[in-house]
C-alpha cells in the first residue's frame, strides 16, 4: 500500500494538521517509509512467541497499606489561602 499526495492531504485534514504545500512530498515519503517498515515487521515469524504483559519483567514489591500519620487535616490546611469547614476553599470558576 502506497500513500499518494491526495491521501496525505486527507490524513492531514482528518487529523487537523496543517501541512505546508512544500512539505507534502516529504510527508508522503515519510508515510511510505513507515508503511514499508510495517510490511517488514509482518514478515517476522512470531510463532511460539508469548505475548508480553509488560516490557518490564521486574515484579513490583507490594507493601501493606497502613496509615502512618492520620488526622493531619489541620496541619495540611495550615498554609491554605482559603479554607472552610475543614476543607480547601477555591473561588467559583463556573457561572
Chimera marker file (.cmm) of the C-alpha trace (Angstrom):
<marker_set name="trace">
<marker id="1" x="0.000" y="0.000" z="0.000" r="1" g="1" b="0" radius="0.5"/>
<marker id="2" x="1.434" y="3.334" z="-1.030" r="1" g="1" b="0" radius="0.5"/>
<marker id="3" x="0.410" y="6.779" z="0.094" r="1" g="1" b="0" radius="0.5"/>
<marker id="4" x="-0.143" y="9.435" z="-2.556" r="1" g="1" b="0" radius="0.5"/>
<marker id="5" x="-0.437" y="13.221" z="-2.287" r="1" g="1" b="0" radius="0.5"/>
<marker id="6" x="-4.221" y="13.193" z="-2.007" r="1" g="1" b="0" radius="0.5"/>
<marker id="7" x="-4.084" y="10.666" z="0.820" r="1" g="1" b="0" radius="0.5"/>
<marker id="8" x="-1.564" y="12.851" z="2.671" r="1" g="1" b="0" radius="0.5"/>
<marker id="9" x="-3.897" y="15.831" z="2.320" r="1" g="1" b="0" radius="0.5"/>
<marker id="10" x="-6.849" y="13.758" z="3.553" r="1" g="1" b="0" radius="0.5"/>
<marker id="11" x="-4.916" y="12.430" z="6.542" r="1" g="1" b="0" radius="0.5"/>
<marker id="12" x="-3.798" y="15.977" z="7.377" r="1" g="1" b="0" radius="0.5"/>
<marker id="13" x="-7.396" y="17.202" z="7.165" r="1" g="1" b="0" radius="0.5"/>
<marker id="14" x="-8.767" y="14.379" z="9.307" r="1" g="1" b="0" radius="0.5"/>
<marker id="15" x="-6.071" y="14.809" z="11.943" r="1" g="1" b="0" radius="0.5"/>
<marker id="16" x="-6.424" y="18.597" z="11.884" r="1" g="1" b="0" radius="0.5"/>
<marker id="17" x="-2.778" y="19.090" z="10.908" r="1" g="1" b="0" radius="0.5"/>
<marker id="18" x="-1.629" y="21.912" z="8.702" r="1" g="1" b="0" radius="0.5"/>
<marker id="19" x="0.981" y="20.686" z="6.251" r="1" g="1" b="0" radius="0.5"/>
<marker id="20" x="2.505" y="23.345" z="4.045" r="1" g="1" b="0" radius="0.5"/>
<marker id="21" x="2.443" y="22.616" z="0.301" r="1" g="1" b="0" radius="0.5"/>
<marker id="22" x="6.228" y="22.395" z="0.142" r="1" g="1" b="0" radius="0.5"/>
<marker id="23" x="6.210" y="19.740" z="2.893" r="1" g="1" b="0" radius="0.5"/>
<marker id="24" x="3.584" y="17.424" z="1.370" r="1" g="1" b="0" radius="0.5"/>
<marker id="25" x="6.095" y="15.445" z="-0.695" r="1" g="1" b="0" radius="0.5"/>
<marker id="26" x="8.375" y="14.927" z="2.320" r="1" g="1" b="0" radius="0.5"/>
<marker id="27" x="5.385" y="13.825" z="4.415" r="1" g="1" b="0" radius="0.5"/>
<marker id="28" x="4.329" y="11.412" z="1.685" r="1" g="1" b="0" radius="0.5"/>
<marker id="29" x="7.841" y="9.920" z="1.665" r="1" g="1" b="0" radius="0.5"/>
<marker id="30" x="7.790" y="9.576" z="5.476" r="1" g="1" b="0" radius="0.5"/>
<marker id="31" x="4.411" y="7.818" z="5.410" r="1" g="1" b="0" radius="0.5"/>
<marker id="32" x="5.640" y="5.412" z="2.750" r="1" g="1" b="0" radius="0.5"/>
<marker id="33" x="8.791" y="4.644" z="4.771" r="1" g="1" b="0" radius="0.5"/>
<marker id="34" x="6.630" y="3.890" z="7.805" r="1" g="1" b="0" radius="0.5"/>
<marker id="35" x="4.374" y="1.591" z="5.781" r="1" g="1" b="0" radius="0.5"/>
<marker id="36" x="7.415" y="-0.196" z="4.328" r="1" g="1" b="0" radius="0.5"/>
<marker id="37" x="8.725" y="-0.745" z="7.850" r="1" g="1" b="0" radius="0.5"/>
<marker id="38" x="5.346" y="-2.174" z="8.927" r="1" g="1" b="0" radius="0.5"/>
<marker id="39" x="5.456" y="-4.528" z="5.948" r="1" g="1" b="0" radius="0.5"/>
<marker id="40" x="8.913" y="-5.697" z="7.073" r="1" g="1" b="0" radius="0.5"/>
<marker id="41" x="7.550" y="-6.358" z="10.550" r="1" g="1" b="0" radius="0.5"/>
<marker id="42" x="4.804" y="-8.537" z="9.078" r="1" g="1" b="0" radius="0.5"/>
<marker id="43" x="7.500" y="-10.834" z="7.673" r="1" g="1" b="0" radius="0.5"/>
<marker id="44" x="8.903" y="-11.621" z="11.124" r="1" g="1" b="0" radius="0.5"/>
<marker id="45" x="7.977" y="-15.093" z="12.338" r="1" g="1" b="0" radius="0.5"/>
<marker id="46" x="6.238" y="-14.702" z="15.694" r="1" g="1" b="0" radius="0.5"/>
<marker id="47" x="5.094" y="-18.297" z="16.081" r="1" g="1" b="0" radius="0.5"/>
<marker id="48" x="5.754" y="-19.702" z="19.554" r="1" g="1" b="0" radius="0.5"/>
<marker id="49" x="6.392" y="-16.234" z="20.965" r="1" g="1" b="0" radius="0.5"/>
<marker id="50" x="4.351" y="-15.453" z="24.041" r="1" g="1" b="0" radius="0.5"/>
<marker id="51" x="2.661" y="-12.056" z="24.119" r="1" g="1" b="0" radius="0.5"/>
<marker id="52" x="4.121" y="-9.623" z="26.626" r="1" g="1" b="0" radius="0.5"/>
<marker id="53" x="2.076" y="-8.360" z="29.512" r="1" g="1" b="0" radius="0.5"/>
<marker id="54" x="4.706" y="-5.744" z="30.222" r="1" g="1" b="0" radius="0.5"/>
<marker id="55" x="8.086" y="-4.858" z="28.770" r="1" g="1" b="0" radius="0.5"/>
<marker id="56" x="9.353" y="-4.647" z="32.322" r="1" g="1" b="0" radius="0.5"/>
<marker id="57" x="9.909" y="-8.136" z="33.689" r="1" g="1" b="0" radius="0.5"/>
<marker id="58" x="10.521" y="-6.970" z="37.243" r="1" g="1" b="0" radius="0.5"/>
<marker id="59" x="7.737" y="-7.598" z="39.695" r="1" g="1" b="0" radius="0.5"/>
<marker id="60" x="6.781" y="-4.713" z="41.899" r="1" g="1" b="0" radius="0.5"/>
<marker id="61" x="7.066" y="-5.481" z="45.549" r="1" g="1" b="0" radius="0.5"/>
<marker id="62" x="3.832" y="-4.917" z="47.388" r="1" g="1" b="0" radius="0.5"/>
<marker id="63" x="3.598" y="-3.474" z="50.833" r="1" g="1" b="0" radius="0.5"/>
<marker id="64" x="0.845" y="-3.379" z="53.379" r="1" g="1" b="0" radius="0.5"/>
<marker id="65" x="-1.241" y="-0.238" z="53.058" r="1" g="1" b="0" radius="0.5"/>
<marker id="66" x="-1.084" y="1.194" z="56.539" r="1" g="1" b="0" radius="0.5"/>
<marker id="67" x="-1.991" y="4.672" z="57.741" r="1" g="1" b="0" radius="0.5"/>
<marker id="68" x="1.123" y="6.088" z="59.371" r="1" g="1" b="0" radius="0.5"/>
<marker id="69" x="0.154" y="9.668" z="60.141" r="1" g="1" b="0" radius="0.5"/>
<marker id="70" x="-3.569" y="10.163" z="60.121" r="1" g="1" b="0" radius="0.5"/>
<marker id="71" x="-5.743" y="13.019" z="61.324" r="1" g="1" b="0" radius="0.5"/>
<marker id="72" x="-3.429" y="15.715" z="59.964" r="1" g="1" b="0" radius="0.5"/>
<marker id="73" x="-6.133" y="17.910" z="58.410" r="1" g="1" b="0" radius="0.5"/>
<marker id="74" x="-5.233" y="20.970" z="60.486" r="1" g="1" b="0" radius="0.5"/>
<marker id="75" x="-1.548" y="20.692" z="59.559" r="1" g="1" b="0" radius="0.5"/>
<marker id="76" x="-2.443" y="20.213" z="55.901" r="1" g="1" b="0" radius="0.5"/>
<marker id="77" x="-4.773" y="23.206" z="55.881" r="1" g="1" b="0" radius="0.5"/>
<marker id="78" x="-2.375" y="25.439" z="57.874" r="1" g="1" b="0" radius="0.5"/>
<marker id="79" x="-0.921" y="27.066" z="54.737" r="1" g="1" b="0" radius="0.5"/>
<marker id="80" x="-4.101" y="27.048" z="52.657" r="1" g="1" b="0" radius="0.5"/>
<marker id="81" x="-5.021" y="30.546" z="51.459" r="1" g="1" b="0" radius="0.5"/>
<marker id="82" x="-8.735" y="29.798" z="51.891" r="1" g="1" b="0" radius="0.5"/>
<marker id="83" x="-10.361" y="27.075" z="53.966" r="1" g="1" b="0" radius="0.5"/>
<marker id="84" x="-13.892" y="26.431" z="55.077" r="1" g="1" b="0" radius="0.5"/>
<marker id="85" x="-15.396" y="23.708" z="57.294" r="1" g="1" b="0" radius="0.5"/>
<marker id="86" x="-12.108" y="21.791" z="57.336" r="1" g="1" b="0" radius="0.5"/>
<marker id="87" x="-11.737" y="21.724" z="53.519" r="1" g="1" b="0" radius="0.5"/>
<marker id="88" x="-9.818" y="23.696" z="50.924" r="1" g="1" b="0" radius="0.5"/>
<marker id="89" x="-11.948" y="26.541" z="49.570" r="1" g="1" b="0" radius="0.5"/>
<marker id="90" x="-11.472" y="27.657" z="45.981" r="1" g="1" b="0" radius="0.5"/>
<marker id="91" x="-13.017" y="30.511" z="44.031" r="1" g="1" b="0" radius="0.5"/>
<marker id="92" x="-16.015" y="29.698" z="41.869" r="1" g="1" b="0" radius="0.5"/>
<marker id="93" x="-14.960" y="29.328" z="38.241" r="1" g="1" b="0" radius="0.5"/>
<marker id="94" x="-18.202" y="28.194" z="36.601" r="1" g="1" b="0" radius="0.5"/>
<marker id="95" x="-21.067" y="30.631" z="36.225" r="1" g="1" b="0" radius="0.5"/>
<link id1="1" id2="2" r="1" g="1" b="0" radius="0.2"/>
<link id1="2" id2="3" r="1" g="1" b="0" radius="0.2"/>
<link id1="3" id2="4" r="1" g="1" b="0" radius="0.2"/>
<link id1="4" id2="5" r="1" g="1" b="0" radius="0.2"/>
<link id1="5" id2="6" r="1" g="1" b="0" radius="0.2"/>
<link id1="6" id2="7" r="1" g="1" b="0" radius="0.2"/>
<link id1="7" id2="8" r="1" g="1" b="0" radius="0.2"/>
<link id1="8" id2="9" r="1" g="1" b="0" radius="0.2"/>
<link id1="9" id2="10" r="1" g="1" b="0" radius="0.2"/>
<link id1="10" id2="11" r="1" g="1" b="0" radius="0.2"/>
<link id1="11" id2="12" r="1" g="1" b="0" radius="0.2"/>
<link id1="12" id2="13" r="1" g="1" b="0" radius="0.2"/>
<link id1="13" id2="14" r="1" g="1" b="0" radius="0.2"/>
<link id1="14" id2="15" r="1" g="1" b="0" radius="0.2"/>
<link id1="15" id2="16" r="1" g="1" b="0" radius="0.2"/>
<link id1="16" id2="17" r="1" g="1" b="0" radius="0.2"/>
<link id1="17" id2="18" r="1" g="1" b="0" radius="0.2"/>
<link id1="18" id2="19" r="1" g="1" b="0" radius="0.2"/>
<link id1="19" id2="20" r="1" g="1" b="0" radius="0.2"/>
<link id1="20" id2="21" r="1" g="1" b="0" radius="0.2"/>
<link id1="21" id2="22" r="1" g="1" b="0" radius="0.2"/>
<link id1="22" id2="23" r="1" g="1" b="0" radius="0.2"/>
<link id1="23" id2="24" r="1" g="1" b="0" radius="0.2"/>
<link id1="24" id2="25" r="1" g="1" b="0" radius="0.2"/>
<link id1="25" id2="26" r="1" g="1" b="0" radius="0.2"/>
<link id1="26" id2="27" r="1" g="1" b="0" radius="0.2"/>
<link id1="27" id2="28" r="1" g="1" b="0" radius="0.2"/>
<link id1="28" id2="29" r="1" g="1" b="0" radius="0.2"/>
<link id1="29" id2="30" r="1" g="1" b="0" radius="0.2"/>
<link id1="30" id2="31" r="1" g="1" b="0" radius="0.2"/>
<link id1="31" id2="32" r="1" g="1" b="0" radius="0.2"/>
<link id1="32" id2="33" r="1" g="1" b="0" radius="0.2"/>
<link id1="33" id2="34" r="1" g="1" b="0" radius="0.2"/>
<link id1="34" id2="35" r="1" g="1" b="0" radius="0.2"/>
<link id1="35" id2="36" r="1" g="1" b="0" radius="0.2"/>
<link id1="36" id2="37" r="1" g="1" b="0" radius="0.2"/>
<link id1="37" id2="38" r="1" g="1" b="0" radius="0.2"/>
<link id1="38" id2="39" r="1" g="1" b="0" radius="0.2"/>
<link id1="39" id2="40" r="1" g="1" b="0" radius="0.2"/>
<link id1="40" id2="41" r="1" g="1" b="0" radius="0.2"/>
<link id1="41" id2="42" r="1" g="1" b="0" radius="0.2"/>
<link id1="42" id2="43" r="1" g="1" b="0" radius="0.2"/>
<link id1="43" id2="44" r="1" g="1" b="0" radius="0.2"/>
<link id1="44" id2="45" r="1" g="1" b="0" radius="0.2"/>
<link id1="45" id2="46" r="1" g="1" b="0" radius="0.2"/>
<link id1="46" id2="47" r="1" g="1" b="0" radius="0.2"/>
<link id1="47" id2="48" r="1" g="1" b="0" radius="0.2"/>
<link id1="48" id2="49" r="1" g="1" b="0" radius="0.2"/>
<link id1="49" id2="50" r="1" g="1" b="0" radius="0.2"/>
<link id1="50" id2="51" r="1" g="1" b="0" radius="0.2"/>
<link id1="51" id2="52" r="1" g="1" b="0" radius="0.2"/>
<link id1="52" id2="53" r="1" g="1" b="0" radius="0.2"/>
<link id1="53" id2="54" r="1" g="1" b="0" radius="0.2"/>
<link id1="54" id2="55" r="1" g="1" b="0" radius="0.2"/>
<link id1="55" id2="56" r="1" g="1" b="0" radius="0.2"/>
<link id1="56" id2="57" r="1" g="1" b="0" radius="0.2"/>
<link id1="57" id2="58" r="1" g="1" b="0" radius="0.2"/>
<link id1="58" id2="59" r="1" g="1" b="0" radius="0.2"/>
<link id1="59" id2="60" r="1" g="1" b="0" radius="0.2"/>
<link id1="60" id2="61" r="1" g="1" b="0" radius="0.2"/>
<link id1="61" id2="62" r="1" g="1" b="0" radius="0.2"/>
<link id1="62" id2="63" r="1" g="1" b="0" radius="0.2"/>
<link id1="63" id2="64" r="1" g="1" b="0" radius="0.2"/>
<link id1="64" id2="65" r="1" g="1" b="0" radius="0.2"/>
<link id1="65" id2="66" r="1" g="1" b="0" radius="0.2"/>
<link id1="66" id2="67" r="1" g="1" b="0" radius="0.2"/>
<link id1="67" id2="68" r="1" g="1" b="0" radius="0.2"/>
<link id1="68" id2="69" r="1" g="1" b="0" radius="0.2"/>
<link id1="69" id2="70" r="1" g="1" b="0" radius="0.2"/>
<link id1="70" id2="71" r="1" g="1" b="0" radius="0.2"/>
<link id1="71" id2="72" r="1" g="1" b="0" radius="0.2"/>
<link id1="72" id2="73" r="1" g="1" b="0" radius="0.2"/>
<link id1="73" id2="74" r="1" g="1" b="0" radius="0.2"/>
<link id1="74" id2="75" r="1" g="1" b="0" radius="0.2"/>
<link id1="75" id2="76" r="1" g="1" b="0" radius="0.2"/>
<link id1="76" id2="77" r="1" g="1" b="0" radius="0.2"/>
<link id1="77" id2="78" r="1" g="1" b="0" radius="0.2"/>
<link id1="78" id2="79" r="1" g="1" b="0" radius="0.2"/>
<link id1="79" id2="80" r="1" g="1" b="0" radius="0.2"/>
<link id1="80" id2="81" r="1" g="1" b="0" radius="0.2"/>
<link id1="81" id2="82" r="1" g="1" b="0" radius="0.2"/>
<link id1="82" id2="83" r="1" g="1" b="0" radius="0.2"/>
<link id1="83" id2="84" r="1" g="1" b="0" radius="0.2"/>
<link id1="84" id2="85" r="1" g="1" b="0" radius="0.2"/>
<link id1="85" id2="86" r="1" g="1" b="0" radius="0.2"/>
<link id1="86" id2="87" r="1" g="1" b="0" radius="0.2"/>
<link id1="87" id2="88" r="1" g="1" b="0" radius="0.2"/>
<link id1="88" id2="89" r="1" g="1" b="0" radius="0.2"/>
<link id1="89" id2="90" r="1" g="1" b="0" radius="0.2"/>
<link id1="90" id2="91" r="1" g="1" b="0" radius="0.2"/>
<link id1="91" id2="92" r="1" g="1" b="0" radius="0.2"/>
<link id1="92" id2="93" r="1" g="1" b="0" radius="0.2"/>
<link id1="93" id2="94" r="1" g="1" b="0" radius="0.2"/>
<link id1="94" id2="95" r="1" g="1" b="0" radius="0.2"/>
</marker_set>
